[in-house]
Amino acid sequence: MPEHKIHDVIIIGGGQSALACGYYLRRTDLDYVILDNQKECGGAWQHGWDSLTLFSPAEQSSLPGWLMPKSENEFPTRDEVIDYMCQYEKRYKLPVERPLNVKEVEEKSDYFKIITDKSTFYSKAIISATGTWGKPFIPNIPGKDSFKGKQIHSAHYRKPEDFSDKKVLIIGEGNSGAQILAEVSKVADTVWATLKTPEFLPDDVDGRVLFDQASAKYYAEKKGEKFDASTYNLGNIVMVPSVKEARERDVLHSKGQFNSFTETGVLWENGEEEAFDAVIWCTGFRYATDHLQKIVSTDDRGKIKTQGTRSIEEENLWLVGYGGWTGFASATLIGVGRTARSTVKDIQNRLK
Ligand code: FAD
């Protein structure tokens, strides 16, 4: 046994999912620490673009225990979300240590060794809540590395002015692609490349409606009832004000797919070559689970086999927040509370 203290639980990550777990852990007699590799509080929200807002009003975007303060705007801004998370940490005196990057986890006989870039921790159980922001995904398109213009992923995009007067290719048909296209097209000449034809939700469908629909589906499935699927596709683009405005300007059109990059631009499927100064990849993320590779297997997206939030291969490891595979709506502020609560209950029972 090590001479060091063995905590009951270590939470890896310090975003909304870690805070929700911390909230429930502090109501138990388990001792725990949260390790986050960021310098400041706010998790991935610190890296959102300057104009990013939530899809839902504050009262429907809250972590357990304390409602997010009302915003002057209908939908809270990125900075308001960060402020809420920082205040939440203080309010509940959550024991967060940062910046500490967890490099890997090793399994010892009946505890884990958690190796960070500064020191080593030990615990009986682990909650991994490291999100996706650290793993931006860029597809491997032929010639990508030969393109001499600027390339960034939406994970690092901040503001349209960085592309003023440029010719910019925006890749990806999701919400990030649509929102970034909407604002960059005001200051630059933009072209939208998508694999599929972008599909838009009706104007009056926002995060509230989507969450209510997802909840109805969840409860119907739980009761073994059939869910009426004639509703909205949750993956379609939400018509936030900036996207509506871009529609008015008639810029929300996709040019389809391209085959490869050249040194100066791309080669479209129809053989047309087009030059660009910059490319913004809005092509999503993988799960940031590299630190767990010594103790469990992951698929090519970083996903780990779970039952509920608990790893099937490693019984003292829980995963919270990453997406639907770690619980219903667990990658949202309002949804993660439920999975955090059941995870902590599960850990309590397990460590008894
Ligand atoms: P994160 O916020 O990513 O936090 C994980 C933390 O762990 C980070 O601080 C990270 O740096 C740290 N970390 C990672 N690896 C390590 C390591 N090895 N060691 C130590 N620390 C580590 N959700 C909503 O509820 N409403 C919305 O309107 C909404 N809009 C969104 C819009 C966009 C464009 C995007 C991309 C997401 C949106 N989301 C929204 C989803 C939500 O923001 C994310 O799912 C959320 O950030 C996930 O929280 P998390 O705590 O799981 O992960």
Residues whose N, C-alpha, C, O or C-beta is under 5 A from the ligand:
A	BS01	FAD	I12 G13 G14 G15 Q16 S17 A18 L35 D36 N37 Q38 G42 G43 A44 W45 T53 L54 F55 S56 L100 N101 V102 A129 T130 G131 T132 W133 G134 S176 A288 H291 V320 G321 Y322 A331 T332 L333 I334
